[in-house]
Amino acid sequence: MIIVMKPQAEESSILSITKLIENAGLEAHLSKGHEVTIIGVVGDKTVLNRSALCQLPQVEKIVDITETYKLANKKFHPEPTCVKVKNAQIGGGHIAIMAGPCAIENEEMMIQTAIAVKKAGATFLRGGAFKPRTSPYAFQGLEETGLKYMKTAADATGLASVCEVTSLEAIHKAVDYVDMLQIGARNMQNFALLKEAGKSGLPILLKRGLSATIDEWLNAAEYIMAEGNPNVVLCERGIRTFETATRNTLDLSAVPVIKSKSHLPIIVDPSHGTGVREYVTPMARAAIASGCDGLMIEVHPEPAKALSDGPQSLTLEHFDTLCNELKPMISFFGGTL
């Protein structure tokens, strides 16, 4: 449940209610807006005397939260969250552009890509060092060696870096090299992995599962946030449907739905959402128009030679063109890079 304080409630009143909640063995989460303060209560609220709380002079009302996710809930935190990663920001009007290869292949390629995507307008360098592949015979990634290549490229350009982790061991390695951890679609409900990612201290990019509902997705975010990590960014990357013309069905309606349900930023991945290079640009435009907080786009110097996801990767030149098209759109909708 949440306790909504009256406008201009005194700090002493807010503190006394917070202590009352904590003394009852529950958790209190403060969210201070421009006019009102909301105190979120996590735990068994039946131990609190609801009627006594309602009668306190500076309490406006008490609202029950029926959804199973609390910390990710917009009712808990009405103001949009802005996640800061290195020198970049996601949310609150800040549009993030994450770009790079599906898989890290070598140091030279990563540096070349990083320089090019930054020049085009990217704020993040993405790349996979641990690759969960459908086939056990496909390229699985360079693991820690790949992380070192990514760090070198990110440090050389000043870009923030994001890399997928697939195991607890991968998390423990990645925290020494990257600025943000990504939980991929196949691991969205790997709860042990979500908990460990939450404990890492790094911001987390959480991709939607292949067949996950939005509530399931938000509950996955809750696992991370329940470990004390509020810096979660959601990523819509398409869901599996009966359609075969595209790799997945990119659900852009998820953007306004998330905005109505949660305060967390949401970005869109049109590369995995379509699986076809020619469709990435129009869906990237549509994603910006839908109100997302950023894009994740696969970019490779030579997509035909890519070890993973070449058919959906843009060339460096194509990515530069796309960014030039997106910049006026972002400005039109009131966002900034």
C-alpha positions in Angstrom: 0.0 0.0 0.0 1.0 3.7 -0.3 0.5 6.5 2.1 -0.1 9.8 0.3 0.9 12.8 2.4 -0.9 16.2 2.2 0.8 18.9 0.1 3.6 20.6 2.0 3.6 17.9 4.7 6.3 18.6 7.3 9.5 16.5 7.3 9.0 15.6 10.9 5.6 14.0 10.1 7.0 12.0 7.2 9.9 10.8 9.4 7.6 9.7 12.2 5.4 7.7 9.8 8.5 6.1 8.3 9.7 5.1 11.7 6.3 3.7 12.6 6.4 1.5 9.4 9.9 0.3 10.1 9.2 -0.4 13.7 6.4 -2.8 12.6 9.0 -4.8 10.6 8.1 -3.4 7.2 10.0 -1.4 4.6 9.2 2.2 3.8 10.1 3.8 0.5 9.9 7.6 0.1 9.0 9.2 -3.2 9.1 13.0 -3.1 7.3 14.8 -6.0 6.9 18.5 -6.7 3.9 18.9 -4.4 3.3 15.7 -2.5 5.3 12.9 -0.8 4.3 9.3 -1.1 5.4 6.6 1.4 5.4 3.1 0.0 4.9 0.2 2.3 6.4 -3.2 1.5 5.5 -6.2 3.6 2.5 -7.5 5.5 0.5 -4.3 5.9 -2.0 -6.0 8.2 0.3 -5.4 11.1 -0.3 -1.6 10.7 -3.3 0.2 12.3 -4.8 1.6 9.1 -7.5 3.7 10.8 -4.9 5.3 13.1 -2.7 6.2 10.1 -5.7 7.7 8.2 -6.4 10.0 11.2 -3.0 11.5 11.3 -3.3 15.2 10.4 -0.8 15.3 7.5 -2.0 12.1 5.8 -4.1 12.7 2.7 -5.1 9.1 2.0 -4.0 5.5 1.9 -4.2 3.6 -1.4 -3.9 -0.2 -1.7 -1.7 -1.6 -4.5 -3.4 -4.6 -6.1 -0.5 -5.4 -8.5 2.1 -7.9 -7.2 4.9 -5.6 -8.2 5.4 -2.7 -5.8 8.8 -1.0 -6.3 8.3 -0.9 -10.1 4.8 0.4 -9.8 4.0 4.0 -10.9 1.7 4.3 -7.9 4.7 3.8 -5.6 6.8 6.3 -7.6 4.7 8.7 -9.7 7.7 10.6 -11.1 9.5 9.0 -14.0 12.9 7.5 -13.1 16.0 8.6 -14.8 18.8 6.0 -14.7 22.3 7.4 -14.9 25.1 5.2 -16.4 28.5 6.7 -16.6 28.0 10.0 -18.4 24.7 8.9 -20.0 21.1 9.1 -18.9 18.0 7.1 -19.7 14.6 8.4 -19.0 13.2 11.7 -17.8 13.4 13.1 -21.4 16.9 11.7 -22.0 16.9 9.4 -25.0 19.7 6.7 -25.0 21.0 5.2 -28.2 22.8 1.9 -27.6 24.7 0.5 -30.6 27.3 -2.1 -31.4 27.7 -5.7 -32.6 25.6 -8.6 -31.4 28.8 -10.4 -30.5 32.2 -9.0 -29.6 34.6 -10.6 -32.2 37.9 -8.8 -31.8 39.4 -5.6 -30.3 40.0 -3.8 -33.6 36.3 -4.3 -34.6 35.0 -3.0 -31.3 37.2 0.1 -31.4 36.2 0.8 -35.0 32.5 0.4 -34.2 32.7 2.5 -31.0 34.3 5.4 -32.7 31.8 5.3 -35.5 28.6 5.0 -33.4 29.7 7.7 -31.0 30.3 10.0 -34.0 26.8 9.2 -35.3 25.2 10.0 -31.9 25.2 6.8 -29.8 25.5 7.2 -26.0 26.2 3.5 -25.3 28.4 0.8 -26.7 26.6 -2.6 -26.7 28.2 -6.0 -27.4 27.9 -9.6 -26.4 30.7 -11.4 -24.6 28.4 -14.2 -23.4 26.1 -15.4 -26.1 23.1 -17.7 -25.4 22.5 -19.3 -28.7 19.7 -21.6 -29.9 22.3 -24.0 -31.4 25.1 -25.3 -29.1 27.3 -25.2 -32.2 26.9 -21.5 -32.8 29.5 -18.9 -31.6 29.1 -18.6 -27.8 31.2 -15.4 -27.3 34.7 -14.5 -26.2 33.6 -14.2 -22.5 36.2 -12.3 -20.4 38.4 -11.6 -23.3 35.5 -10.0 -25.0 34.8 -7.9 -21.9 38.3 -6.6 -22.0 37.9 -5.6 -25.7 34.7 -3.8 -24.8 36.3 -1.9 -21.9 39.1 -0.8 -24.2 36.7 0.5 -26.8 34.4 2.2 -24.2 37.4 3.9 -22.5 38.8 5.1 -25.8 35.5 6.8 -26.7 33.9 7.7 -23.4 30.8 5.7 -24.2 28.9 3.9 -21.5 29.0 0.1 -22.0 26.3 -2.6 -21.7 26.8 -6.3 -22.0 24.5 -9.3 -21.5 25.3 -11.7 -18.6 24.0 -15.3 -18.6 25.2 -16.8 -15.3 26.3 -15.8 -11.9 29.9 -16.3 -12.9 29.4 -14.0 -15.9 28.0 -11.3 -13.5 31.1 -11.5 -11.3 33.4 -11.1 -14.3 31.4 -8.4 -16.1 31.2 -6.0 -13.1 34.9 -5.3 -13.5 34.6 -4.2 -17.1 31.2 -2.8 -18.0 28.9 0.0 -16.8 25.6 -1.8 -17.2 24.5 -5.4 -17.1 21.9 -6.8 -19.5 19.5 -9.6 -18.7 18.5 -11.2 -22.0 15.0 -12.4 -23.1 15.8 -16.1 -22.4 16.8 -15.2 -18.8 14.0 -12.8 -17.9 12.6 -15.3 -15.4 15.9 -16.7 -14.2 15.2 -15.5 -10.7 18.6 -16.4 -9.2 20.3 -14.4 -12.0 17.9 -11.5 -11.4 18.7 -11.4 -7.7 22.4 -11.6 -8.3 22.2 -8.8 -10.9 20.3 -6.7 -8.4 23.1 -7.2 -5.8 25.8 -6.2 -8.3 25.3 -2.5 -7.8 25.3 -1.8 -11.6 22.3 -0.5 -13.5 20.4 -3.3 -15.2 18.9 -3.5 -18.6 16.0 -6.1 -18.5 14.8 -7.4 -21.8 11.2 -8.8 -22.2 10.9 -12.5 -22.4 10.0 -14.2 -25.6 6.4 -14.9 -24.5 6.2 -12.8 -21.3 3.2 -10.6 -20.4 3.9 -7.1 -19.3 3.0 -8.0 -15.7 5.5 -10.9 -15.7 8.1 -8.5 -17.1 7.5 -5.9 -14.3 7.6 -8.7 -11.7 11.0 -9.7 -13.1 12.1 -6.1 -12.6 10.8 -6.3 -9.0 13.2 -9.1 -8.3 16.1 -6.8 -9.2 14.7 -3.8 -7.3 13.9 -5.9 -4.2 17.7 -6.4 -3.8 18.1 -2.7 -3.3 18.9 -1.8 -6.9 16.5 0.9 -8.3 18.4 1.4 -11.5 16.4 -0.8 -13.9 15.7 -0.1 -17.6 13.2 -2.2 -19.5 13.8 -3.2 -23.1 11.0 -4.3 -25.5 12.6 -6.6 -28.1 9.7 -8.4 -29.6 7.6 -11.4 -28.6 7.0 -14.7 -30.2 3.7 -14.9 -32.2 2.4 -17.0 -35.1 3.8 -14.4 -37.6 6.9 -15.6 -39.5 7.6 -12.6 -41.7 9.7 -11.2 -38.9 12.0 -12.8 -36.4 9.7 -11.6 -33.6 6.6 -9.3 -33.3 7.8 -6.0 -32.0 5.1 -4.9 -29.5 5.4 -1.1 -29.5 2.1 -0.9 -27.6 4.2 -2.1 -24.6 5.8 1.4 -24.5 2.6 3.4 -23.5 1.4 0.4 -21.4 4.7 0.5 -19.4 4.5 4.3 -19.1 1.0 3.9 -17.5 2.0 1.1 -15.1 5.6 1.9 -14.1 8.0 4.7 -13.5 10.9 2.7 -15.0 12.4 3.9 -18.4 11.8 1.7 -21.4 13.8 1.4 -24.6 13.1 -0.6 -27.8 15.3 -3.0 -29.7 14.1 -3.0 -33.3 17.0 -5.3 -34.4 15.8 -8.3 -32.5 12.2 -7.2 -32.9 12.3 -7.6 -36.6 15.4 -9.7 -37.5 15.6 -7.9 -40.9 18.0 -5.0 -41.6 15.5 -3.2 -43.9 12.9 -3.1 -41.1 15.1 -1.7 -38.4 15.0 2.0 -39.5 11.2 2.3 -39.8 10.6 0.5 -36.5 13.2 2.7 -34.8 11.3 5.7 -36.0 8.0 4.2 -34.8 9.6 3.4 -31.4 10.6 7.1 -30.9 7.1 8.2 -31.9 5.7 5.8 -29.3 7.4 7.6 -26.5 10.3 5.2 -25.6 13.4 6.4 -23.7 15.9 4.9 -26.1 16.9 2.4 -28.7 19.2 -0.6 -28.9 20.5 -1.2 -32.4 22.9 -3.9 -33.7 25.7 -2.3 -35.8 28.6 -4.1 -37.4 31.3 -2.8 -39.8 30.7 -5.8 -42.1 27.4 -7.5 -41.3 27.9 -10.2 -44.0 30.9 -11.4 -42.0 29.3 -11.1 -38.5 29.6 -14.1 -36.3 26.1 -13.5 -34.9 22.9 -11.8 -36.2 24.4 -10.3 -39.4 21.1 -10.1 -41.2 19.6 -7.7 -38.7 22.8 -5.6 -38.2 23.2 -2.1 -39.7 26.4 -1.0 -41.4 28.2 1.9 -39.8 27.0 4.2 -42.7 23.4 3.0 -42.3 23.5 3.7 -38.6 24.9 7.2 -39.2 22.0 7.9 -41.6 19.5 6.5 -39.1 20.8 8.8 -36.3 20.6 11.8 -38.5 16.9 10.9 -39.2 16.1 10.4 -35.6 17.7 13.5 -34.1 14.9 15.9 -35.3 12.3 13.4 -34.3 13.7 13.2 -30.8 13.8 17.0 -30.6 10.2 17.2 -31.9 8.9 15.0 -29.2 10.7 16.9 -26.5 13.6 14.6 -25.9 17.4 15.1 -25.7 20.2 12.8 -26.5 
